[in-house]
Amino acid sequence: MPAVKAARPNEIFTPEEWKALTRVSRWHGLWLSIHAWLMVALVTGGTALLWQWHWLAGLIATPLALVLVGGRQLGLSILMHEGAHGLLHPKRKTNNFLGQWITGSATGSDLHSYRAII
């Protein structure tokens, strides 16, 4: 039994405010996807450069790089989940492309198979 009663949005927000809060952005999902891939590229590229500079620097940087890249893979999986709900982009075709190829492919996931089980 929940300790707190769930709030009803229609008691807190006007219909216009609720519509503005729940609107799917054209750019936010795309930006988050690009940001995640940029972070992966920068971290892996930087770690590779450190390995070339000195083996000890590369050895020290590698565990941190694994944590950061793993975190971005998790972020991309979360974005694929949002794409399965149609929340990455308001246009369905763009949403499905982002969810399948830009975010889902990072972890070997398939948006359409995932969508069937949620």
All heavy atoms as an XYZ file, in Angstrom:
927
protein
N       0.843     -1.176      0.000
C       0.000      0.000      0.000
C       0.886      1.237      0.000
O       1.773      1.362      0.845
C      -0.888     -0.032      1.240
C      -1.841      1.103      1.315
S      -3.127      0.650      2.483
C      -3.444      2.205      3.191
N       0.686      2.168     -0.935
C       1.555      3.349     -1.003
C       1.346      4.269      0.188
O       0.237      4.421      0.696
C       1.144      4.021     -2.311
C      -0.218      3.507     -2.615
C      -0.309      2.149     -2.002
N       2.438      4.866      0.626
C       2.379      5.783      1.764
C       1.831      7.149      1.368
O       1.306      7.878      2.194
C       3.772      5.936      2.376
N       1.953      7.483      0.084
C       1.509      8.788     -0.406
C       0.498      8.571     -1.521
O       0.714      7.750     -2.414
C       2.703      9.616     -0.940
C       2.242     10.956     -1.471
C       3.733      9.796      0.161
N      -0.592      9.312     -1.470
C      -1.601      9.212     -2.509
C      -1.074      9.859     -3.785
O      -0.462     10.919     -3.750
C      -2.883      9.910     -2.054
C      -4.027      9.753     -3.002
C      -5.272     10.423     -2.460
C      -6.391     10.303     -3.467
N      -7.604     10.980     -3.013
N      -1.301      9.208     -4.913
C      -0.834      9.733     -6.196
C      -1.576     11.022     -6.555
O      -2.783     11.128     -6.355
C      -1.040      8.695     -7.295
N      -0.813     11.987     -7.058
C      -1.409     13.258     -7.475
C      -2.051     13.091     -8.850
O      -1.560     12.332     -9.691
C      -0.346     14.343     -7.521
N      -3.114     13.806     -9.076
C      -3.769     13.799    -10.377
C      -3.375     15.065    -11.112
O      -3.654     16.175    -10.633
C      -5.277     13.731    -10.215
C      -5.727     12.453     -9.576
C      -7.215     12.391     -9.469
N      -7.605     11.170     -8.788
C      -8.827     10.909     -8.408
N      -9.797     11.763     -8.647
N      -9.094      9.777     -7.796
N      -2.733     14.926    -12.271
C      -2.261     16.111    -12.998
C      -3.357     17.112    -13.329
O      -3.132     18.318    -13.291
C      -1.650     15.533    -14.275
C      -1.326     14.129    -13.944
C      -2.337     13.693    -12.936
N      -4.569     16.619    -13.631
C      -5.638     17.552    -13.988
C      -6.124     18.386    -12.809
O      -6.844     19.365    -12.998
C      -6.806     16.818    -14.659
C      -7.403     15.745    -13.768
O      -6.890     15.447    -12.689
N      -8.478     15.143    -14.235
N      -5.729     18.025    -11.597
C      -6.057     18.831    -10.424
C      -4.974     19.888    -10.149
O      -5.200     20.812     -9.379
C      -6.225     17.947     -9.194
C      -7.417     17.015     -9.269
C      -7.493     16.078     -8.076
O      -6.574     16.095     -7.216
O      -8.476     15.317     -8.009
N      -3.817     19.718    -10.763
C      -2.689     20.615    -10.515
C      -2.479     21.570    -11.684
O      -2.235     22.757    -11.484
C      -1.404     19.798    -10.257
C      -1.592     18.901     -9.030
C      -0.210     20.717    -10.070
C      -0.509     17.880     -8.837
N      -2.571     21.065    -12.914
C      -2.278     21.850    -14.116
C      -3.540     22.118    -14.920
O      -4.463     21.303    -14.927
C      -1.282     21.104    -15.015
C       0.010     20.763    -14.342
C       0.275     19.468    -13.934
C       0.971     21.733    -14.123
C       1.468     19.152    -13.312
C       2.171     21.427    -13.509
C       2.420     20.136    -13.095
N      -3.537     23.244    -15.618
C      -4.597     23.493    -16.582
C      -4.335     22.613    -17.801
O      -3.205     22.149    -17.999
C      -4.616     24.976    -17.013
O      -3.409     25.250    -17.735
C      -4.748     25.908    -15.819
N      -5.336     22.367    -18.648
C      -5.098     21.553    -19.847
C      -3.993     22.112    -20.743
O      -3.210     21.353    -21.317
C      -6.454     21.566    -20.560
C      -7.445     21.761    -19.464
C      -6.762     22.663    -18.483
N      -3.871     23.422    -20.846
C      -2.828     24.038    -21.666
C      -1.441     23.791    -21.070
O      -0.483     23.498    -21.780
C      -3.069     25.540    -21.823
C      -4.325     25.899    -22.585
C      -5.575     25.824    -21.710
O      -5.469     25.951    -20.465
O      -6.664     25.599    -22.275
N      -1.338     23.934    -19.745
C      -0.053     23.682    -19.081
C       0.357     22.218    -19.225
O       1.517     21.916    -19.489
C      -0.137     24.046    -17.597
C      -0.266     25.514    -17.324
C      -0.545     25.790    -15.853
O      -1.171     24.952    -15.169
O      -0.130     26.874    -15.379
N      -0.602     21.304    -19.066
C      -0.299     19.883    -19.169
C       0.137     19.522    -20.580
O       1.050     18.734    -20.780
C      -1.507     19.049    -18.740
C      -1.203     17.591    -18.695
C      -1.722     16.637    -19.499
C      -0.282     16.934    -17.830
N      -1.195     15.398    -19.180
C      -0.305     15.558    -18.155
C       0.557     17.360    -16.808
C       0.474     14.622    -17.494
C       1.330     16.413    -16.156
C       1.291     15.075    -16.504
N      -0.519     20.113    -21.581
C      -0.147     19.855    -22.973
C       1.281     20.332    -23.236
O       2.064     19.648    -23.897
C      -1.119     20.554    -23.922
C      -0.892     20.204    -25.361
C      -1.945     20.835    -26.259
C      -1.690     20.465    -27.697
N      -2.667     21.056    -28.607
N       1.644     21.508    -22.710
C       3.003     22.031    -22.893
C       4.033     21.152    -22.188
O       5.135     20.943    -22.697
C       3.085     23.464    -22.376
N       3.695     20.626    -21.034
C       4.631     19.777    -20.282
C       4.842     18.410    -20.923
O       5.912     17.822    -20.806
C       4.127     19.574    -18.849
C       4.269     20.758    -17.909
C       3.520     20.483    -16.614
C       5.728     21.045    -17.625
N       3.838     17.885    -21.592
C       3.921     16.535    -22.139
C       4.195     16.503    -23.639
O       4.228     15.417    -24.229
C       2.634     15.750    -21.842
O       1.516     16.459    -22.403
C       2.435     15.576    -20.351
N       4.423     17.653    -24.244
C       4.714     17.719    -25.678
C       6.062     17.067    -25.963
O       7.041     17.284    -25.268
C       4.737     19.187    -26.129
C       5.031     19.387    -27.595
C       5.061     20.862    -27.961
N       5.918     21.659    -27.088
C       7.229     21.827    -27.256
N       7.846     21.242    -28.256
N       7.924     22.562    -26.425
N       6.125     16.263    -27.025
C       7.367     15.599    -27.429
C       8.189     16.588    -28.259
O       7.714     17.112    -29.265
C       7.083     14.312    -28.238
C       8.376     13.672    -28.707
C       6.278     13.333    -27.395
N       9.413     16.826    -27.845
C      10.292     17.780    -28.513
C      10.879     17.193    -29.792
O      11.200     16.014    -29.863
C      11.433     18.170    -27.569
O      12.401     18.927    -28.241
N      11.063     18.050    -30.788
C      11.714     17.632    -32.033
C      13.218     17.467    -31.843
O      13.860     16.701    -32.555
C      11.495     18.670    -33.131
C      10.107     18.762    -33.620
C      10.005     19.882    -34.657
N       8.734     19.834    -35.313
C       8.514     19.192    -36.450
N       9.482     18.555    -37.049
N       7.324     19.185    -36.982
N      13.807     18.201    -30.906
C      15.263     18.270    -30.817
C      15.856     17.596    -29.593
O      17.024     17.207    -29.612
C      15.715     19.738    -30.848
C      15.236     20.421    -32.075
C      14.273     21.391    -32.166
C      15.667     20.174    -33.409
N      14.082     21.753    -33.467
C      14.937     21.024    -34.257
C      16.596     19.313    -33.973
C      15.110     21.030    -35.626
C      16.763     19.324    -35.339
C      16.027     20.182    -36.152
N      15.107     17.447    -28.539
C      15.686     16.952    -27.290
C      16.198     15.509    -27.408
O      17.322     15.202    -27.002
C      14.684     17.083    -26.151
C      15.300     16.969    -24.801
N      16.105     17.942    -24.267
C      15.260     15.984    -23.881
C      16.516     17.568    -23.079
N      16.032     16.380    -22.816
N      15.394     14.608    -27.942
C      15.823     13.215    -28.108
C      17.002     13.089    -29.056
O      17.934     12.321    -28.826
N      16.963     13.875    -30.141
C      18.076     13.868    -31.102
C      19.356     14.371    -30.437
O      20.423     13.769    -30.589
C      17.720     14.721    -32.312
C      18.767     14.814    -33.408
C      19.046     13.446    -34.003
C      18.310     15.784    -34.487
N      19.247     15.462    -29.675
C      20.425     16.016    -28.993
C      21.000     15.016    -27.983
O      22.216     14.830    -27.904
C      20.096     17.330    -28.307
C      21.133     17.703    -27.298
C      20.981     17.800    -25.958
C      22.529     17.984    -27.550
N      22.178     18.114    -25.364
C      23.141     18.228    -26.314
C      23.302     18.026    -28.695
C      24.484     18.531    -26.194
C      24.651     18.319    -28.565
C      25.224     18.574    -27.334
N      20.139     14.359    -27.208
C      20.629     13.391    -26.229
C      21.340     12.222    -26.902
O      22.358     11.730    -26.401
C      19.468     12.888    -25.369
C      18.883     13.904    -24.390
C      17.627     13.344    -23.732
C      19.898     14.309    -23.345
N      20.831     11.791    -28.060
C      21.476     10.703    -28.810
C      22.844     11.128    -29.330
O      23.827     10.396    -29.212
C      20.582     10.279    -29.976
O      19.319      9.890    -29.521
N      22.898     12.323    -29.913
C      24.173     12.836    -30.434
C      25.169     13.032    -29.299
O      26.349     12.671    -29.419
C      23.947     14.150    -31.205
C      23.192     13.868    -32.507
C      25.258     14.857    -31.487
C      22.697     15.112    -33.213
N      24.699     13.572    -28.184
C      25.577     13.806    -27.035
C      26.185     12.495    -26.532
O      27.384     12.422    -26.241
C      24.789     14.486    -25.917
C      25.586     14.700    -24.685
N      25.617     13.779    -23.660
C      26.398     15.715    -24.310
C      26.413     14.232    -22.701
N      26.902     15.400    -23.075
N      25.372     11.455    -26.446
C      25.878     10.164    -25.965
C      26.967      9.629    -26.895
O      28.025      9.177    -26.433
C      24.738      9.159    -25.845
N      26.735      9.684    -28.207
C      27.733      9.185    -29.157
C      28.985     10.060    -29.172
O      30.095      9.542    -29.325
C      27.137      9.062    -30.555
C      26.346      7.810    -30.707
C      24.988      7.680    -30.783
C      26.867      6.481    -30.773
N      24.643      6.367    -30.897
C      25.764      5.601    -30.899
C      28.143      5.949    -30.739
C      25.928      4.224    -30.991
C      28.293      4.571    -30.829
C      27.196      3.730    -30.948
N      28.822     11.382    -28.995
C      30.002     12.249    -28.909
C      30.847     11.908    -27.689
O      32.081     11.881    -27.765
C      29.593     13.725    -28.866
C      29.178     14.356    -30.180
C      28.642     15.768    -29.942
C      30.346     14.395    -31.148
N      30.189     11.643    -26.576
C      30.921     11.263    -25.359
C      31.680      9.955    -25.566
O      32.841      9.842    -25.173
C      29.951     11.120    -24.174
C      29.430     12.438    -23.646
S      30.741     13.472    -22.969
C      31.319     12.464    -21.632
N      31.046      8.978    -26.204
C      31.718      7.701    -26.476
C      32.936      7.945    -27.355
O      34.030      7.417    -27.092
C      30.743      6.696    -27.131
C      31.483      5.492    -27.678
C      29.685      6.257    -26.131
N      32.777      8.757    -28.410
C      33.895      9.025    -29.325
C      35.028      9.760    -28.620
O      36.208      9.409    -28.792
C      33.398      9.842    -30.518
N      34.697     10.756    -27.815
C      35.736     11.518    -27.116
C      36.467     10.670    -26.085
O      37.697     10.734    -25.979
C      35.135     12.758    -26.461
C      34.702     13.868    -27.410
C      33.943     14.955    -26.648
C      35.906     14.455    -28.131
N      35.724      9.882    -25.337
C      36.347      9.056    -24.291
C      37.228      7.977    -24.910
O      38.374      7.778    -24.483
C      35.271      8.447    -23.365
C      35.850      7.370    -22.477
C      34.628      9.535    -22.527
N      36.726      7.271    -25.915
C      37.539      6.212    -26.523
C      38.727      6.789    -27.288
O      39.835      6.242    -27.219
C      36.692      5.326    -27.459
O      36.054      6.139    -28.430
C      35.664      4.535    -26.691
N      38.499      7.897    -27.993
C      39.609      8.540    -28.704
C      40.662      9.077    -27.750
O      41.871      8.911    -27.981
N      40.215      9.702    -26.669
C      41.156     10.223    -25.681
C      41.949      9.121    -25.005
O      43.156      9.250    -24.779
N      41.284      8.022    -24.710
C      41.982      6.882    -24.096
C      42.992      6.282    -25.062
O      44.116      5.931    -24.660
C      40.965      5.824    -23.629
O      40.031      6.456    -22.743
C      41.652      4.684    -22.914
N      42.628      6.184    -26.326
C      43.573      5.661    -27.327
C      44.796      6.563    -27.446
O      45.930      6.081    -27.553
C      42.878      5.530    -28.681
N      44.570      7.880    -27.410
C      45.707      8.813    -27.457
C      46.591      8.677    -26.224
O      47.820      8.768    -26.316
C      45.208     10.248    -27.591
C      44.628     10.632    -28.953
C      44.050     12.037    -28.899
C      45.697     10.522    -30.031
N      45.983      8.466    -25.066
C      46.775      8.273    -23.850
C      47.607      6.998    -23.926
O      48.744      6.969    -23.451
C      45.867      8.253    -22.618
C      45.319      9.615    -22.201
C      44.299      9.458    -21.082
C      46.455     10.544    -21.755
N      47.057      5.933    -24.524
C      47.832      4.705    -24.703
C      49.028      4.954    -25.610
O      50.115      4.415    -25.381
C      46.965      3.588    -25.283
C      46.248      2.789    -24.239
C      44.946      2.875    -23.893
C      46.811      1.786    -23.397
N      44.649      1.992    -22.885
C      45.781      1.300    -22.565
C      48.094      1.231    -23.259
C      45.977      0.302    -21.615
C      48.289      0.236    -22.315
C      47.247     -0.218    -21.500
N      48.833      5.765    -26.650
C      49.945      6.059    -27.558
C      50.997      6.944    -26.890
O      52.186      6.830    -27.175
C      49.435      6.738    -28.823
C      48.717      5.801    -29.741
C      48.292      6.465    -31.026
O      48.368      7.681    -31.171
N      47.845      5.660    -31.969
N      50.535      7.838    -26.013
C      51.458      8.745    -25.343
C      52.343      7.978    -24.361
O      53.561      8.097    -24.383
C      50.674      9.847    -24.652
C      51.516     10.812    -23.904
C      52.472     11.642    -24.404
C      51.479     11.043    -22.499
N      53.037     12.382    -23.396
C      52.432     12.027    -22.212
C      50.719     10.517    -21.456
C      52.653     12.505    -20.927
C      50.936     11.000    -20.184
C      51.902     11.980    -19.938
N      51.693      7.180    -23.475
C      52.449      6.393    -22.502
C      51.567      5.243    -22.032
O      50.391      5.435    -21.743
C      52.863      7.274    -21.303
C      53.903      6.650    -20.444
N      53.601      5.771    -19.434
C      55.255      6.760    -20.461
C      54.719      5.376    -18.837
N      55.739      5.966    -19.445
N      52.142      4.086    -21.931
C      51.362      2.916    -21.566
C      50.726      3.033    -20.194
O      49.616      2.551    -19.948
C      52.205      1.638    -21.664
C      53.292      1.537    -20.627
C      54.555      2.006    -20.735
C      53.180      0.959    -19.339
N      55.263      1.754    -19.592
C      54.431      1.104    -18.699
C      52.167      0.328    -18.640
C      54.670      0.657    -17.412
C      52.412     -0.129    -17.356
C      53.652      0.037    -16.749
N      51.406      3.688    -19.249
C      50.863      3.821    -17.901
C      49.645      4.753    -17.890
O      48.662      4.490    -17.190
C      51.945      4.336    -16.944
C      51.584      4.353    -15.465
C      51.167      2.973    -14.985
C      52.741      4.893    -14.647
N      49.708      5.830    -18.671
C      48.554      6.740    -18.771
C      47.352      6.005    -19.352
O      46.210      6.179    -18.893
C      48.910      7.952    -19.629
N      47.595      5.192    -20.365
C      46.512      4.404    -20.948
C      45.942      3.402    -19.981
O      44.721      3.199    -19.916
N      46.818      2.783    -19.208
C      46.388      1.796    -18.221
C      45.529      2.446    -17.136
O      44.542      1.861    -16.682
C      47.619      1.112    -17.605
C      47.371     -0.110    -16.750
C      46.767     -1.225    -17.581
C      48.667     -0.559    -16.105
N      45.872      3.639    -16.731
C      45.107      4.358    -15.714
C      43.772      4.842    -16.285
O      42.743      4.798    -15.615
C      45.928      5.528    -15.148
C      47.121      4.982    -14.348
C      45.070      6.457    -14.302
C      48.146      6.018    -13.953
N      43.770      5.303    -17.526
C      42.566      5.872    -18.135
C      41.543      4.813    -18.540
O      40.344      5.103    -18.594
C      42.950      6.703    -19.358
N      41.978      3.603    -18.814
C      41.074      2.582    -19.339
C      39.920      2.238    -18.403
O      38.772      2.179    -18.859
C      41.864      1.323    -19.737
O      42.774      1.681    -20.790
C      40.948      0.216    -20.220
N      40.115      2.020    -17.105
C      38.951      1.729    -16.246
C      37.937      2.872    -16.214
O      36.729      2.632    -16.237
C      39.571      1.503    -14.858
C      40.977      1.129    -15.126
C      41.374      1.867    -16.364
N      38.427      4.106    -16.189
C      37.515      5.247    -16.218
C      36.767      5.293    -17.543
O      35.551      5.542    -17.581
C      38.290      6.549    -16.002
C      37.463      7.834    -16.051
C      36.412      7.840    -14.952
C      38.364      9.045    -15.942
N      37.452      5.014    -18.634
C      36.810      5.008    -19.953
C      35.733      3.926    -20.020
O      34.656      4.153    -20.584
C      37.855      4.787    -21.044
N      36.007      2.764    -19.448
C      35.010      1.691    -19.448
C      33.759      2.092    -18.688
O      32.628      1.808    -19.124
C      35.606      0.412    -18.853
C      36.655     -0.285    -19.708
C      37.327     -1.412    -18.922
C      36.030     -0.812    -20.978
N      33.931      2.772    -17.570
C      32.782      3.233    -16.786
C      31.988      4.284    -17.567
O      30.749      4.226    -17.642
C      33.237      3.786    -15.418
C      32.105      4.509    -14.702
C      33.790      2.665    -14.554
N      32.689      5.240    -18.163
C      32.008      6.305    -18.899
C      31.294      5.775    -20.141
O      30.142      6.142    -20.414
C      32.998      7.404    -19.278
C      33.567      8.210    -18.111
C      34.643      9.158    -18.599
C      32.464      8.973    -17.398
N      31.934      4.904    -20.894
C      31.306      4.342    -22.096
C      30.131      3.446    -21.692
O      29.063      3.488    -22.322
C      32.328      3.585    -22.957
C      31.650      2.789    -24.063
C      33.321      4.568    -23.563
N      30.292      2.680    -20.641
C      29.180      1.853    -20.158
C      27.996      2.700    -19.720
O      26.839      2.344    -19.974
N      28.272      3.826    -19.089
C      27.204      4.741    -18.697
C      26.465      5.304    -19.898
O      25.237      5.448    -19.895
N      27.200      5.605    -20.956
C      26.565      6.127    -22.181
C      25.785      5.031    -22.892
O      24.755      5.292    -23.499
C      27.583      6.739    -23.115
C      28.194      8.047    -22.636
C      27.169      9.132    -22.242
N      26.689      8.915    -20.882
C      25.425      9.086    -20.472
N      24.496      9.470    -21.272
N      25.074      8.866    -19.232
N      26.265      3.785    -22.813
C      25.495      2.678    -23.388
C      24.171      2.509    -22.641
O      23.127      2.284    -23.258
C      26.285      1.375    -23.346
C      27.352      1.295    -24.406
C      28.070     -0.034    -24.365
O      28.536     -0.463    -23.306
N      28.150     -0.685    -25.503
N      24.212      2.630    -21.333
C      22.984      2.582    -20.549
C      22.066      3.730    -20.953
O      20.859      3.547    -21.131
C      23.284      2.639    -19.049
C      22.067      2.762    -18.131
C      21.157      1.550    -18.283
C      22.511      2.943    -16.694
N      22.638      4.924    -21.098
C      21.847      6.075    -21.527
C      21.205      5.850    -22.883
O      20.037      6.190    -23.101
N      21.935      5.251    -23.816
C      21.378      4.961    -25.138
C      20.277      3.903    -25.045
O      19.269      3.981    -25.760
C      22.480      4.529    -26.095
C      23.402      5.665    -26.556
C      24.666      5.109    -27.191
C      22.682      6.604    -27.506
N      20.427      2.938    -24.153
C      19.362      1.947    -23.956
C      18.105      2.602    -23.385
O      16.987      2.256    -23.771
C      19.832      0.834    -23.018
O      20.832      0.073    -23.627
N      18.298      3.533    -22.476
C      17.155      4.258    -21.916
C      16.473      5.080    -23.007
O      15.242      5.130    -23.084
C      17.608      5.138    -20.733
C      18.031      4.254    -19.559
C      16.505      6.112    -20.319
C      18.752      4.976    -18.442
N      17.265      5.703    -23.869
C      16.687      6.458    -24.976
C      15.940      5.531    -25.939
O      14.884      5.899    -26.475
C      17.767      7.247    -25.712
C      18.315      8.451    -24.959
C      19.509      9.036    -25.706
C      17.240      9.505    -24.752
N      16.451      4.311    -26.165
C      15.730      3.365    -27.004
C      14.386      3.008    -26.368
O      13.373      2.908    -27.052
C      16.539      2.091    -27.232
C      15.881      1.182    -28.243
S      16.248     -0.568    -28.056
C      15.506     -0.944    -26.510
N      14.369      2.857    -25.057
C      13.121      2.587    -24.341
C      12.129      3.732    -24.565
O      10.940      3.500    -24.814
C      13.400      2.403    -22.848
C      12.179      2.318    -22.016
N      11.505      1.135    -21.822
C      11.481      3.264    -21.342
C      10.450      1.364    -21.049
N      10.419      2.648    -20.749
N      12.616      4.954    -24.473
C      11.747      6.109    -24.716
C      11.255      6.113    -26.157
O      10.107      6.464    -26.428
C      12.482      7.408    -24.390
C      12.864      7.553    -22.922
C      11.662      7.445    -21.987
O      10.604      8.021    -22.285
O      11.799      6.759    -20.959
N      12.118      5.699    -27.089
C      11.711      5.591    -28.480
C      10.625      4.540    -28.675
O       9.745      4.695    -29.521
N      10.667      3.478    -27.898
C       9.630      2.446    -27.982
C       8.270      3.013    -27.589
O       7.236      2.551    -28.071
C       9.996      1.259    -27.095
N       8.279      4.023    -26.731
C       7.039      4.700    -26.336
C       6.708      5.873    -27.246
O       5.723      6.572    -27.011
C       7.147      5.202    -24.894
C       7.189      4.112    -23.881
N       6.123      3.267    -23.624
C       8.187      3.708    -23.055
C       6.451      2.414    -22.678
N       7.704      2.644    -22.306
N       7.553      6.123    -28.249
C       7.298      7.219    -29.179
C       7.665      8.586    -28.642
O       7.097      9.590    -29.054
N       8.648      8.647    -27.742
C       8.975      9.904    -27.072
C      10.291     10.539    -27.513
O      10.691     11.561    -26.953
C       9.002      9.678    -25.554
C       7.682      9.193    -24.958
C       7.866      8.867    -23.482
C       6.591     10.218    -25.163
N      10.978      9.969    -28.507
C      12.227     10.579    -28.970
C      11.975     11.709    -29.957
O      12.742     12.666    -30.011
C      13.140      9.536    -29.618
C      13.874      8.595    -28.693
C      14.723      7.628    -29.492
C      14.725      9.362    -27.706
N      10.944     11.573    -30.755
C      10.642     12.576    -31.788
C       9.155     12.496    -32.110
O       8.586     11.402    -32.114
C      11.483     12.297    -33.041
C      11.552     13.443    -33.974
N      10.600     13.655    -34.938
C      12.439     14.451    -34.090
C      10.894     14.743    -35.625
N      12.024     15.246    -35.118
N       8.514     13.629    -32.406
C       7.079     13.587    -32.694
C       6.724     12.852    -33.996
O       5.633     12.308    -34.112
C       6.659     15.053    -32.750
C       7.899     15.843    -32.867
C       9.012     15.006    -32.338
N       7.635     12.817    -34.955
C       7.374     12.084    -36.198
C       7.738     10.616    -35.975
O       8.868     10.293    -35.596
C       8.189     12.653    -37.351
C       7.718     14.016    -37.783
C       8.467     14.470    -39.012
C       7.979     15.835    -39.442
N       8.709     16.329    -40.612
N       6.790      9.735    -36.238
C       6.992      8.307    -35.955
C       8.176      7.719    -36.709
O       8.955      6.947    -36.151
C       5.712      7.535    -36.274
C       5.786      6.075    -35.882
C       4.410      5.427    -35.972
N       4.458      4.021    -35.685
C       4.408      3.490    -34.460
N       4.315      4.279    -33.410
N       4.442      2.190    -34.288
N       8.339      8.078    -37.977
C       9.436      7.527    -38.778
C      10.794      7.943    -38.202
O      11.711      7.126    -38.081
C       9.295      7.995    -40.223
C      10.185      7.285    -41.183
C       9.842      7.670    -42.623
C      10.641      6.846    -43.589
N      10.282      7.119    -44.982
N      10.930      9.209    -37.832
C      12.173      9.704    -37.231
C      12.396      9.061    -35.868
O      13.512      8.661    -35.531
C      12.138     11.238    -37.107
O      11.862     11.796    -38.388
C      13.437     11.788    -36.570
N      11.336      8.952    -35.069
C      11.417      8.314    -33.758
C      11.912      6.873    -33.892
O      12.799      6.447    -33.154
C      10.044      8.338    -33.086
C      10.064      7.680    -31.731
O      10.515      8.261    -30.756
N       9.595      6.452    -31.672
N      11.341      6.133    -34.839
C      11.739      4.736    -35.022
C      13.182      4.612    -35.515
O      13.906      3.709    -35.104
C      10.788      4.030    -35.981
C       9.432      3.788    -35.358
O       9.259      3.901    -34.148
N       8.455      3.471    -36.180
N      13.614      5.522    -36.391
C      15.006      5.495    -36.853
C      15.960      5.767    -35.687
O      16.954      5.047    -35.513
C      15.226      6.527    -37.965
C      16.652      6.582    -38.428
C      17.149      5.624    -39.291
C      17.507      7.582    -37.975
C      18.475      5.657    -39.707
C      18.828      7.626    -38.374
C      19.310      6.660    -39.244
N      15.666      6.794    -34.899
C      16.512      7.100    -33.742
C      16.523      5.933    -32.757
O      17.584      5.548    -32.249
C      16.016      8.360    -33.031
C      16.268      9.692    -33.695
C      15.518     10.804    -32.969
C      17.749      9.998    -33.754
N      15.365      5.371    -32.493
C      15.269      4.273    -31.528
C      15.937      2.996    -31.997
O      16.519      2.271    -31.193
N      15.869      2.712    -33.293
C      16.438      1.473    -33.813
C      17.934      1.596    -34.084
O      18.719      0.781    -33.611
C      15.717      1.079    -35.113
C      16.285     -0.147    -35.801
C      16.000     -1.434    -35.047
O      15.039     -1.541    -34.306
N      16.855     -2.423    -35.229
N      18.340      2.605    -34.840
C      19.717      2.655    -35.351
C      20.647      3.536    -34.540
O      21.825      3.219    -34.397
C      19.705      3.092    -36.813
C      18.964      2.108    -37.630
C      17.734      2.275    -38.204
C      19.353      0.771    -37.922
N      17.341      1.127    -38.841
C      18.325      0.182    -38.689
C      20.469      0.014    -37.612
C      18.391     -1.117    -39.143
C      20.525     -1.287    -38.077
C      19.502     -1.836    -38.828
N      20.180      4.625    -34.004
C      21.071      5.539    -33.293
C      21.228      5.131    -31.830
O      22.318      5.193    -31.276
C      20.565      6.997    -33.403
C      20.354      7.402    -34.869
C      21.511      7.953    -32.701
C      21.592      7.311    -35.731
N      20.159      4.686    -31.197
C      20.257      4.335    -29.777
C      20.290      2.824    -29.546
O      21.111      2.328    -28.789
C      19.100      4.953    -28.979
O      17.857      4.466    -29.481
C      19.124      6.467    -29.084
N      19.419      2.078    -30.182
C      19.335      0.630    -29.939
C      20.541     -0.145    -30.420
O      20.942     -1.135    -29.808
N      21.132      0.286    -31.510
C      22.268     -0.453    -32.069
C      23.491     -0.447    -31.156
O      24.331     -1.331    -31.252
C      22.648      0.126    -33.435
O      23.078      1.468    -33.298
N      23.579      0.515    -30.258
C      24.734      0.607    -29.359
C      24.842     -0.598    -28.431
O      25.931     -0.949    -27.985
C      24.657      1.886    -28.525
N      23.719     -1.228    -28.150
C      23.737     -2.379    -27.248
C      23.228     -3.644    -27.925
O      22.928     -4.629    -27.261
C      22.879     -2.094    -25.996
O      21.554     -1.761    -26.415
C      23.462     -0.971    -25.175
N      23.111     -3.604    -29.232
C      22.624     -4.766    -29.963
C      21.142     -5.009    -29.771
O      20.665     -6.130    -29.937
N      20.403     -3.962    -29.422
C      18.962     -4.083    -29.181
C      18.178     -3.794    -30.453
O      18.634     -3.071    -31.325
C      18.531     -3.115    -28.088
O      19.218     -3.382    -26.896
N      16.978     -4.330    -30.500
C      16.076     -4.107    -31.625
C      14.823     -3.412    -31.102
O      14.107     -3.972    -30.262
C      15.727     -5.439    -32.287
C      14.777     -5.273    -33.448
O      15.080     -4.487    -34.357
O      13.721     -5.935    -33.431
N      14.562     -2.215    -31.590
C      13.429     -1.422    -31.111
C      12.115     -2.160    -31.301
O      11.282     -2.194    -30.400
C      13.386     -0.074    -31.844
C      12.192      0.816    -31.503
C      12.355      1.406    -30.126
C      12.019      1.897    -32.531
N      11.912     -2.758    -32.445
C      10.628     -3.389    -32.745
C      10.395     -4.625    -31.891
O       9.267     -4.848    -31.421
C      10.537     -3.697    -34.235
C      10.786     -2.463    -35.071
N       9.926     -1.394    -35.086
C      11.808     -2.118    -35.880
C      10.401     -0.448    -35.882
N      11.556     -0.874    -36.368
N      11.421     -5.416    -31.658
C      11.282     -6.569    -30.762
C      11.041     -6.113    -29.336
O      10.223     -6.688    -28.617
C      12.542     -7.440    -30.803
O      12.741     -7.950    -32.093
N      11.745     -5.077    -28.920
C      11.579     -4.544    -27.583
C      10.174     -3.990    -27.390
O       9.542     -4.195    -26.368
C      12.625     -3.463    -27.310
C      12.542     -2.880    -25.918
C      13.026     -3.592    -24.837
C      11.961     -1.643    -25.694
C      12.941     -3.079    -23.559
C      11.878     -1.119    -24.423
C      12.368     -1.834    -23.364
O      12.271     -1.339    -22.098
N       9.676     -3.296    -28.408
C       8.344     -2.696    -28.349
C       7.277     -3.788    -28.179
O       6.259     -3.571    -27.516
C       8.076     -1.890    -29.602
C       6.822     -1.064    -29.553
C       6.672     -0.254    -30.818
N       7.444      0.960    -30.725
C       7.878      1.641    -31.785
N       7.635      1.216    -33.005
N       8.565      2.736    -31.612
N       7.519     -4.951    -28.741
C       6.539     -6.045    -28.648
C       6.416     -6.601    -27.224
O       5.377     -7.161    -26.878
C       6.918     -7.157    -29.611
N       7.457     -6.446    -26.406
C       7.414     -7.033    -25.061
C       7.086     -6.025    -23.968
O       6.880     -6.418    -22.837
C       8.729     -7.760    -24.707
C       9.911     -6.788    -24.685
C       8.967     -8.913    -25.628
C      11.173     -7.363    -24.094
N       7.052     -4.731    -24.291
C       6.721     -3.772    -23.227
C       5.251     -3.463    -23.170
O       4.488     -3.692    -24.004
C       7.510     -2.453    -23.334
C       7.237     -1.766    -24.659
C       8.965     -2.693    -23.101
C       7.756     -0.349    -24.694
